């Protein structure tokens, strides 16, 4: 069953993370930014699981559970924020939110 | 037995106490009491003077130096050898006694007169205080034994003159100002004279090292003293005998020998009598010399003489007084090194120094005794009350200059050139004074110029060496001039009372308002007088006595004294010893004769205008006679002016030789004026007396023809006052106007001194002070400078630097914060990038060791 090298998982995690980071930076839509954040989180999850498999330590997988829980909570709150913002600005384009500028 | 001369400090103390009492308690005492206090003080000093005079008379005028122990160290600076020591010593000799009598006698009468005169003045007690103060200072002047005491008195009487002339300085309007002006003028001109006197005193001190006239114990006139003490020949006989042969001269061996030795060198004047100084221990070849008295070893003379004892107290000529040293130094031969006086960078011969000293003293005398050129204060000084004019400016203060010169007679005798100058000045003053007097309208001005003229007589007498005549004239002049002044005061009072009387009771049918006249009416103007002989008989008669005395009519006091001066001048002009003294005598004689003529002329003019004729104003019509306080002193002085001349009758004046001693005055003064024995007194000069009297009578007749019968008010000028007949007459108009304008002397001084001074003052005030200093300097330099500095401080520094710094800090902060603010874009994505970078940085930092070590 160890035919797939762990580097492949890490590379994939790396790529997913980069994609997620880029998405956070380059996307205008708030929800899409959240999706990118989820992606980054999941990339981290993947990396954790891969290393857990490699070393045979289940702590990694338990940590994944925590991460997923936090992600879920965070999405809830984040979406609640977006709804609140939408009620004010009628838009969820983050470029429209620059009132606190210097 | 207590010698009366020891009372001399009292003559200073008593008037001082009187003045003190009047100054502090006068207001409480009231006017009458103050008058009594002052008069009592004056009379007491007169009594003391009489006692001293009697004592001195009996003691042949032996001089006494009174040295009160309290004031022994009045001025003592330094120690021992190089000390300056000027003690407060009184000198009581015959000259002092004469001056004392004059000052206190006339002074007492004037004090009594003032009680009546100053009655009604609101501050009369001040007047009496000042009078006593003046008396004290005058007595200090005449009783001093050194020049410094005289100077103290000199200055003191100057101050009192100022106080008394300006006594009415607070009268309303222009008059008060003029009174103050007159006082200041007197003070200023006296100051110029004081400068001269001080320079003389400084020179005396520098040359002789002392200011004493004579040291205590020194004899003023040793041959005289020897004679009176029973030793030695009669100086008068010796004098005449030396001019002849000397064979019979055998009185006492030593004195005769020494006189005989020296008579060949000189003309017998004791002033160059070397024998005198041979008794002093001076290095001299030969006979006597030091310590002679102890051994009694010369010529077998058993007793040392008093003069010898006294003068041998001195071992060095420097211990003598001023006069002794002067005589000694002048007796040294020409070219002797002792004759040179060292002044630091140059040296002068003693002869020149003595001439300079005398000229400086003369300057002082011209100030105080109103000679040319400093006499102009005296007529203005008539602004003071009449008793002041009588006391100071007729009898006593103005004679201080004459006293100074007579006291310094020894110095004058040693400086013939200076004597000539004195004679010329005196004679010129006599002439100018006499001429000016006949153009004056104010009754006191006439008397003032008359005083100037008579002082000129005295100074001229001093200038030709007739010291006794000068002092004699001083005495007689004091009496009759005081009489004249007091009489004029009585007249003025009478006219003033008449004026008030007229105004109180209103004019009869006169439409003028009362106030107009009041300001215009001058009670002293003779044109407002006339016919007062009937209204004020006592005043008239006494005034007439005084006038006759002043004119020098026969057998009044002035006759003797004036004729003695004229006789001496005549004698000098004919028999003078040098060309200079002959010339001096000629000038003096000529000018004084003319002045005597003037005197008679203007005095008769005054008598006519004041007492004869009809009254020219209503005030004169109602003038009452004065109170007894004023008339009694007038009567006493009138008697005096007749009889006081009898003290110095010259030989040959026939009616008097049988009951009066000849020249008693001159003899009395011999012991204090050494030259009197050298120049024997002159006999009565009949032709001269007759000639002078004729001139006086001629002048009287001339004056009578011009002025009698109210001719002085023929026409009236703008102020409704009279015009002088000499003015009306075209021939004499210019001369009379010149006299009326006071020979333009005041105008001359005004042009030379006052106007430039005023112009300079104006220039300094206007141009320098206002325009330059205030306007230009203040504005340009100070104000602009201040503004410049202030603006420099405010703009560049305060605004620029300080504010700039503070604002700059703010600007810098703002700048950077502005830049820094840019970070806060508000865009979330920017924050996200920043977050990313931060994360990367942290990771790199954390992994840095691992990465660096691994690679």
HADDOCK unambig.tbl for C-alpha pairs under 7 A between the chains (distance, minus, plus):
assign (segid A and resid 25 and name CA) (segid B and resid 829 and name CA) 5.69 0.50 0.50
assign (segid A and resid 25 and name CA) (segid B and resid 832 and name CA) 6.57 0.50 0.50
assign (segid A and resid 25 and name CA) (segid B and resid 833 and name CA) 6.65 0.50 0.50
assign (segid A and resid 94 and name CA) (segid B and resid 828 and name CA) 6.78 0.50 0.50
assign (segid A and resid 95 and name CA) (segid B and resid 827 and name CA) 6.09 0.50 0.50
assign (segid A and resid 97 and name CA) (segid B and resid 826 and name CA) 6.81 0.50 0.50
assign (segid A and resid 97 and name CA) (segid B and resid 827 and name CA) 6.47 0.50 0.50
assign (segid A and resid 98 and name CA) (segid B and resid 825 and name CA) 6.79 0.50 0.50
assign (segid A and resid 98 and name CA) (segid B and resid 826 and name CA) 3.94 0.50 0.50
assign (segid A and resid 98 and name CA) (segid B and resid 827 and name CA) 5.16 0.50 0.50
assign (segid A and resid 99 and name CA) (segid B and resid 826 and name CA) 6.01 0.50 0.50
assign (segid A and resid 100 and name CA) (segid B and resid 826 and name CA) 4.91 0.50 0.50
assign (segid A and resid 101 and name CA) (segid B and resid 824 and name CA) 5.08 0.50 0.50
assign (segid A and resid 101 and name CA) (segid B and resid 825 and name CA) 4.55 0.50 0.50
assign (segid A and resid 101 and name CA) (segid B and resid 826 and name CA) 4.16 0.50 0.50
assign (segid A and resid 102 and name CA) (segid B and resid 821 and name CA) 4.63 0.50 0.50
assign (segid A and resid 102 and name CA) (segid B and resid 822 and name CA) 5.58 0.50 0.50
assign (segid A and resid 102 and name CA) (segid B and resid 824 and name CA) 4.87 0.50 0.50
assign (segid A and resid 102 and name CA) (segid B and resid 825 and name CA) 5.97 0.50 0.50
